[in-house]
Amino acid sequence: MLTPFRGLLAASLATASVISAAPVLAQDDTADEGIEGVSISANVALTTDYRFRGVSLSGGDPALQGGFDVTHDSGFYVGTWASSIDGGAAYGDLELDVYGGYSTQITDAVSFDIGLLYYIYPTEDLGLDTDYWEPYASVGFNLGPAETTVGVAYAWKQDSLGGEDNLYLYTDVGIGIPNTPFTLSGHLGYTDGVLAPPLLAGDLDDTGLDWSLGASVSQGAFEIGVSYVGVEGTSVDGFTDDAIVGTISASF
């Protein structure tokens, strides 16, 4: 079964842009506590830069992240995830995501995930409407040592997005090196809308690509990874410039 959407994000590049680099979260079966078929997993990470689809939300500085998921054997799940950010008065210093969805294994090699995510900025100081919703869906393919994900996320027109919408398409590839704890990963994303990297950097273009290449090593519940991240458009230091991002994470 697929790991819930944001759980994958939590231990990745510390960003939403390298989902394939995240480890599968270990789960604590709570059936003995009277909740049959329910399991709980948690994750925590320290990253040198929180990159969301290639764009830094931590001002190019380190960020602390973590979350937990509650899943049912039926495939339904809910969870939450948070990260420190550098969002100024408009967004504050905390991003809190709440999500729920359904994931299932269609065949041994194909999986499917669909859900709804709510981005919340509880420490903003201006009283603005900055929170927004984003449905998502993805299909995963297991090809021997390689895992590939193709996904889409769409935020409809909302006041918090300036009355505009945003479409995000992406693909992730992760390849485990046989008989080693090492994994290589790659990511390519395309944004069409108000969150496009060029537009955020001050350009007029509301479309743009983001990409990354990374490697990670895992031992038990711990993982250390490094990725090279880039976006299309004007390079703004600590925001849309290319960066090497390191992350250490743990899952329970």
Stockholm file with secondary structure:
# STOCKHOLM 1.0

chainA/1-252         MLTPFRGLLAASLATASVISAAPVLAQDDTADEGIEGVSISANVALTTDYRFRGVSLSGGDPALQGGFDVTHDSGFYVGTWASSIDGGAAYGDLELDVYGGYSTQITDAVSFDIGLLYYIYPTEDLGLDTDYWEPYASVGFNLGPAETTVGVAYAWKQDSLGGEDNLYLYTDVGIGIPNTPFTLSGHLGYTDGVLAPPLLAGDLDDTGLDWSLGASVSQGAFEIGVSYVGVEGTSVDGFTDDAIVGTISASF
#=GR chainA/1-252 SS CCCCHHHHHHTSSSSTTCGGGSCCCCCEECGGGTCTTEEEEEEEEEESCCEETTEESSTTSCEEEEEEEEEETTSEEEEEEEEECCCHHHHTTEEEEEEEEEEEESSSSEEEEEEEEEEECTTCSSCCCCCEEEEEEEEEEEETTEEEEEEEEEEEEEGGGTTEEEEEEEEEEEEECTTSSEEEEEEEEEEEETTCHHHHTTCSCCEEEEEEEEEEEEETTEEEEEEEEEESSCCCTTTTSCEEEEEEEEEC
#=GC SS_cons         CCCCHHHHHHTSSSSTTCGGGSCCCCCEECGGGTCTTEEEEEEEEEESCCEETTEESSTTSCEEEEEEEEEETTSEEEEEEEEECCCHHHHTTEEEEEEEEEEEESSSSEEEEEEEEEEECTTCSSCCCCCEEEEEEEEEEEETTEEEEEEEEEEEEEGGGTTEEEEEEEEEEEEECTTSSEEEEEEEEEEEETTCHHHHTTCSCCEEEEEEEEEEEEETTEEEEEEEEEESSCCCTTTTSCEEEEEEEEEC
//
